[in-house]
Amino acid sequence: MRKVKKRLKMSKFEKLLYIFTILLVVLSPVAIVFTKATLSEINFEVEKTKKEIASQTKKNESLSMTINELASLDKIQAIAQEQGLTYNNDNIKSID
């Protein structure tokens, strides 16, 4: 006597479900690695931008100090004297 093996037929839905599950198991690690790499690249760009901001802030502070030095009363009076101008308090009029 021969043994007859019965094969269970899978429906289309079951086949799709198995294919979807296999794809999910295979593609999940790839997606995780891709997102981690993208996040790492973005963090690198953020740090680079922070360094640029810090550098520009230092430059701005230096320029502000230079402006304050050049705008000081002593500096203005020295340049005025070099140009031949004099300070005359009698010419100053106050408006109340």
Secondary structure, 3 states (H helix, E strand, C coil): CCCCCCCCCCCHHHHHHHHHHHHHHHHHHHHHHHHHHHHHHHHHHHHHHHHHHHHHHHHHHHHHHHHHHHCCHHHHHHHHHHCCCCCCHHHCCCCC
